[in-house]
Amino acid sequence: MLHFINSIEPEAWAGIAGLFAGLVSAVLAVRKGAKKSPVEVGHAAPPPDRTEYVLTEVRQIAARLAEIEVHMADVDRRTEAIHLDTRILLDRGS
């Protein structure tokens, strides 16, 4: 047996080492794949339908924007009144 091992050429030893390394990596890849959950392997589960959620959020945003628009119109009206009053005071002062 020892004579047989000693008679193997260096190139053959390289091939044997390559086969052994391939076998070890295949075993490690299989073990790693077995540890993954089904979601990680293959296709993921389909995403839930979020249409109603998105529509609710958009409606809330639209309502908030309408409130902001009313508030800004009020601010614009008051700013315009302040500007008019300031213009009147400046005209009286000259």
C-alpha positions in Angstrom: 0.0 0.0 0.0 2.8 2.4 0.9 4.6 1.5 -2.3 1.4 2.4 -4.3 1.1 5.8 -2.5 4.7 6.6 -3.2 4.4 5.7 -6.8 1.7 8.3 -7.5 3.0 11.2 -9.7 2.9 14.8 -8.3 0.4 15.8 -11.1 -1.9 13.0 -9.9 -1.6 14.3 -6.3 -2.7 17.7 -7.5 -5.7 16.1 -9.2 -6.6 14.2 -6.1 -6.3 17.3 -3.9 -8.5 19.2 -6.4 -11.1 16.4 -6.3 -11.0 16.4 -2.5 -11.3 20.2 -2.3 -14.3 20.1 -4.7 -16.0 17.4 -2.6 -15.5 19.4 0.6 -16.9 22.6 -1.0 -19.9 20.7 -2.3 -20.6 19.3 1.2 -20.2 22.8 2.8 -22.5 24.3 0.1 -25.2 21.7 0.8 -25.0 22.3 4.6 -25.2 26.1 4.1 -28.3 25.7 1.8 -30.0 23.4 4.3 -29.6 26.1 7.0 -31.5 28.7 4.9 -35.2 29.2 5.4 -37.5 28.6 2.5 -37.9 32.4 1.9 -34.2 32.7 1.2 -34.2 29.8 -1.2 -35.8 30.3 -4.6 -38.6 32.9 -5.0 -39.7 35.0 -2.2 -43.3 35.1 -1.1 -45.5 37.5 -3.0 -45.8 41.0 -1.4 -49.1 41.7 0.3 -51.6 43.8 -1.5 -51.1 47.3 -0.1 -53.5 49.1 -2.4 -56.0 50.0 0.3 -53.3 51.2 2.6 -51.8 53.4 -0.1 -55.2 54.8 -1.0 -55.9 55.6 2.7 -52.5 57.3 3.0 -53.1 59.4 -0.2 -56.5 60.5 1.0 -55.1 61.6 4.4 -52.4 63.5 2.6 -54.9 65.2 0.3 -57.0 66.2 3.3 -54.0 67.6 5.1 -52.9 69.5 2.0 -56.5 71.0 1.7 -56.2 72.2 5.3 -52.8 73.7 4.6 -54.1 75.4 1.5 -57.0 77.0 3.5 -54.5 78.1 6.2 -52.1 79.6 3.6 -55.0 81.5 1.9 -55.8 83.0 5.3 -52.2 83.9 5.9 -52.0 85.5 2.4 -55.2 87.5 3.1 -53.8 88.8 6.4 -50.5 89.6 4.8 -52.2 91.5 2.1 -54.2 93.5 4.7 -51.0 94.3 6.6 -49.3 95.4 3.4 -52.3 97.6 2.5 -52.3 99.1 6.0 -48.5 99.7 5.8 -48.9 101.4 2.4 -51.7 103.7 3.8 -49.5 104.7 6.8 -46.5 105.4 4.5 -48.7 107.5 2.2 -50.0 109.5 5.1 -46.5 110.1 6.4 -45.2 111.7 3.3 
